[in-house]
Amino acid sequence: MAVALLADIHSNLEALEACLAHARSRGASAFAFLGDIVGYGADPQAVVDVVMGEVARGAPAVKGNHDAAACGEEGYLNESARAAVAWSRGVMSEAQAGFLRRLPLIARDGDACFVHASAHSPQRWTYVDSAGEALRSAAAAGAAYTFSGHVHEQVLYGSDAEGRMVAFRPQPGVAIAVRPTRRWLALAGSVGQPRDGNTAAAYALFDREASTLTFHRVPYDVAAAARKVRAAGLPEMLAYRLERGI
């Protein structure tokens, strides 16, 4: 069974729909949502509704720091992010906000662990941005596979013979063998706000039976998503970042 791993959607409906369609065309029969469903973008209601529908069909989903902030939980966000969260809180229904509020910080499915940031103290929203942090998160997860977001980049960490984590930058569309005899931590990239200079949406596809992980980039209607941000009166920087992938 192939599972599409979707992180950091950030209320970007155009990017989400493009990734879902792309994943289904490549055999995805299930989805997992790795946090930050809302924030930054202009479609929190529609995006939450899509995720709620998939969760109702059995998809795991975890809470991200922007989701937590949209529910009124305390935490650091920059000025633009705070503005987007406040706006999102004002337009979402109580059912949508309640869904975000009830999301767990960590979810598990067999030998896989899903978490937005680090599995080591997930409530602290630590960035897994080094081999050392990857090792700490994977050790806390206690699973063969740890799938995360938060960093907005696509990186795969794998354990070596000494148990250390080694970073690998994947090529889009190239399947990588990830045998469960080693420990793996994958950063799926951001669906709704990539930050590597490439505007294409990012997600990963995990095939448990084949023990492969394939990272993908998916073009979508960036201009439409940016227009919605401006039309909603959200900070200009949020539209600018979409248009430049930064």
C-alpha positions in Angstrom: 0.0 0.0 0.0 1.4 3.4 -1.0 0.9 6.2 1.5 1.2 9.9 0.4 2.9 12.0 3.1 1.7 15.6 3.1 3.1 18.2 5.4 2.8 22.0 5.8 -0.2 22.5 3.5 -0.7 25.9 5.1 -4.2 26.6 3.8 -3.1 26.3 0.1 -6.0 24.5 -1.6 -4.5 24.6 -5.1 -1.3 22.9 -3.9 -3.2 20.4 -1.9 -5.5 19.4 -4.7 -2.5 19.1 -7.1 -0.6 16.8 -4.7 -3.6 14.6 -4.0 -4.3 14.1 -7.7 -0.6 13.5 -8.4 -0.4 10.9 -5.6 -3.5 9.1 -6.7 -2.2 8.9 -10.2 0.9 7.2 -8.9 -1.0 4.6 -6.9 -1.5 6.2 -3.5 -4.3 4.4 -1.7 -3.9 6.3 1.6 -2.7 9.6 3.0 -1.0 10.9 6.1 -1.0 14.6 7.2 2.1 15.8 9.0 0.9 19.0 10.5 0.5 22.7 9.7 -2.7 22.2 7.9 -3.5 25.9 8.2 -1.6 29.2 8.4 -0.2 31.5 5.7 -2.7 30.7 3.0 -6.2 31.9 2.2 -8.2 28.6 2.2 -8.2 27.2 5.8 -11.8 26.1 5.7 -11.6 24.2 2.4 -8.3 22.6 3.3 -9.4 21.5 6.8 -12.5 20.0 5.2 -10.4 18.0 2.8 -8.2 16.7 5.6 -11.2 16.0 7.8 -12.7 13.9 5.1 -9.5 11.8 4.7 -9.2 11.4 8.5 -12.7 10.1 8.6 -11.6 7.4 6.1 -8.7 6.4 8.3 -5.9 8.8 7.4 -3.5 9.7 10.3 -3.1 13.4 11.0 -1.0 15.3 13.5 -1.0 18.8 14.8 1.5 21.4 13.7 2.5 24.7 15.4 0.3 26.8 13.2 -2.6 24.5 13.8 -2.0 24.8 17.5 -1.9 28.6 17.2 -5.1 28.7 15.2 -6.7 27.0 18.2 -5.4 29.6 20.6 -2.4 27.8 22.0 0.6 29.9 22.9 3.7 29.7 20.8 6.2 31.8 18.8 5.2 32.9 15.3 6.5 35.9 13.3 4.3 38.9 12.6 3.0 37.6 9.2 2.3 34.2 10.5 0.4 35.6 13.5 -1.7 37.7 11.2 -2.6 34.7 9.1 -3.4 32.6 12.1 -5.7 35.3 13.6 -7.5 35.7 10.2 -7.8 31.9 10.0 -9.3 31.7 13.5 -11.9 34.2 12.4 -13.1 32.4 9.3 -13.0 28.8 10.4 -16.1 27.1 11.8 -16.2 25.7 15.4 -16.2 22.2 13.9 -13.0 23.0 11.9 -11.3 24.6 14.8 -12.3 21.7 17.0 -10.8 19.2 14.6 -7.5 21.0 14.7 -7.7 21.2 18.5 -8.1 17.5 18.9 -5.3 16.5 16.6 -2.5 14.5 18.4 1.1 15.6 18.4 2.2 12.0 17.4 0.4 9.2 15.5 1.7 5.7 14.9 0.9 3.0 12.3 2.8 -0.2 12.8 6.5 0.6 12.2 5.8 4.2 11.2 5.6 7.3 13.4 4.1 10.6 12.2 5.0 13.9 13.8 5.1 17.5 12.7 8.5 18.5 14.3 10.7 16.3 16.4 9.3 13.2 18.2 11.6 14.2 21.1 9.4 16.7 23.0 7.1 17.3 20.0 5.3 20.2 21.8 8.4 22.3 21.6 8.3 22.3 17.8 12.0 21.7 17.4 13.3 21.8 13.8 14.9 18.6 12.6 17.6 20.4 10.6 20.7 18.3 11.3 21.8 14.7 11.6 21.9 15.1 15.4 18.3 16.3 15.6 17.2 13.5 13.2 18.9 10.9 15.4 17.3 12.3 18.6 13.8 12.4 16.9 14.1 8.9 15.5 15.3 7.5 18.8 12.4 9.0 20.6 10.0 7.7 17.9 11.3 4.2 18.4 10.1 3.2 14.9 11.7 2.1 11.7 10.2 5.1 9.9 9.7 8.6 11.2 7.9 11.0 8.9 7.9 14.7 9.6 7.5 18.2 8.2 8.1 21.7 9.7 11.4 22.3 7.9 9.7 23.0 4.5 12.5 21.0 2.7 12.8 17.5 1.5 15.5 15.5 3.2 16.0 11.8 4.0 18.1 10.7 7.0 19.2 7.1 7.3 21.1 5.3 10.0 24.6 3.9 9.2 26.3 0.8 10.6 27.3 2.8 13.7 23.8 4.0 14.3 24.5 7.6 13.3 22.2 9.4 10.9 23.4 10.4 7.5 21.5 13.1 5.4 20.6 12.5 1.8 19.0 15.0 -0.6 16.6 13.1 -2.8 15.9 13.6 -6.4 12.2 14.1 -7.3 10.6 11.0 -8.8 13.4 8.7 -7.9 12.4 5.8 -5.6 14.8 5.2 -2.7 15.1 1.8 -1.0 14.3 2.2 2.7 14.5 -1.2 4.3 13.1 -1.6 7.8 16.4 -3.1 9.0 17.7 0.5 9.2 16.1 3.5 10.9 14.8 6.3 8.7 13.6 9.9 9.2 12.0 11.6 6.2 11.1 15.3 5.9 8.4 15.3 3.3 8.7 18.9 2.2 5.9 21.5 2.2 2.8 21.1 0.1 1.7 24.7 0.5 4.8 26.8 1.0 8.1 25.3 -0.3 11.2 27.3 0.7 14.0 26.0 -1.6 13.5 28.4 -4.5 11.2 26.0 -6.3 7.5 27.0 -6.3 6.3 23.4 -7.0 4.4 21.7 -4.2 6.3 18.9 -2.4 5.2 15.6 -0.9 6.5 12.1 -0.5 5.1 8.6 -1.4 5.9 5.7 0.9 5.4 2.2 -0.4 5.5 -0.1 2.6 5.3 -3.3 0.7 8.2 -2.4 -1.7 10.1 -0.6 1.1 10.6 2.5 -1.1 10.2 6.2 -0.6 9.8 8.6 -3.5 9.9 12.4 -3.1 7.8 14.4 -5.6 7.5 18.0 -6.8 4.1 19.0 -8.3 3.5 22.2 -10.3 0.2 24.0 -9.3 -1.5 27.3 -9.9 0.7 29.4 -7.8 -0.7 32.7 -9.2 -4.2 31.7 -8.1 -3.1 30.9 -4.6 -1.2 34.2 -4.3 -4.2 36.2 -5.6 -6.4 34.6 -2.9 -3.8 35.7 -0.3 -3.9 39.3 -1.5 -7.7 39.3 -1.8 -8.1 38.1 1.8 -6.0 41.1 2.9 -3.2 38.9 4.3 0.3 40.2 4.5 1.9 40.8 1.1 5.0 38.8 2.1 2.9 35.6 2.2 1.9 36.0 -1.5 5.5 37.0 -2.4 6.9 33.9 -0.8 4.5 31.6 -2.7 5.5 33.2 -6.0 9.2 32.7 -5.4 9.2 29.5 -3.4 11.1 31.1 -0.4 
